[in-house]
Amino acid sequence: MLSTLKDHPFAVEAFFDSSLVLTFAVPKEELVQLIPECLQLDTFQDKWAFIAVAMVQTRGLRPKGLPRFMGNDFFLIGYRVFVRYTSQSGKRLRGLYILKSETDKKKMEVMGNIFTHYNYTTTDITQSRKAATKEISSVKSGFHVQLSTANEDVALPEGSPFADWKEARRFAGPLPFTFTYNPDTREVLIIEGVRQNWTPQPVKVMDYRFSFLDTLALDQPVLANAFIIRNIPYHWKKGRKEVWQP
């Protein structure tokens, strides 16, 4: 029964005040071991794979159809790998595989772990503004991000494998699908997200540190892009399962 509850048994909706995503490029060989056998890495130039850190301020998160006042406001942090999955019907689905999820509210941790496989933990989140900068940090989780809020043209991060922001936007996230895999039954759980007015804006990252990325022992991941999206209605469809056939 508990396992069934974790399979996204109902649609969920929320409003994103903001979604900040930092995407890191890593040689594909380093990320293969982080994803299940049913998935393939979503690569660029057949060389780079990508891991993203998403920091999302949500409002009114609730089962779809309930009035907004019954929803809850949370800050969510997700560490995800860009992947592809070939469905039973032969469709190539582009999406994300979750490595770690965090939130600033215990209620979200409890409910998230009842109804998803994302393994939420609760952490502290501090947000502040100083002159032309914004900072988001967590002492417990060991991360810190400093952004420029100045009205200026934003260049791609130094060392990015992308030639321009048009290329970089393909890996801005979130992607249409998220995947979870049960190796015992070979079942793939597919969750589809539906969004409106999705216009990612490049943002200048002045400084960053993510302790979780350090635990993955990656060889110098490169910040490939950083985007922010604001004021987005969003919902996730009820999860659906199918058996993976290698």
Secondary structure, 3 states (H helix, E strand, C coil): CHHHHCCCCCCEEEEEEEEEEEEEEEEHHHHHHHCCCCCEECCECCCEEEEEEEEEEEEEEEECCCCHHHCEEEEEEEEEEEEEEECCCCCEEEEEEEEEEEECCHHHHHHHHHHCCCCEEECCCEEEEECCEEEEEECCCCEEEEEECCCCCCCCCCCCCCCCHHHHHCCCCCCCEEEEEECCCCEEEEEEEEECCCCCEECCEEEEEEHHHHHCCCCCCEEEEEEEEEEEEEEECCCEEEECCC
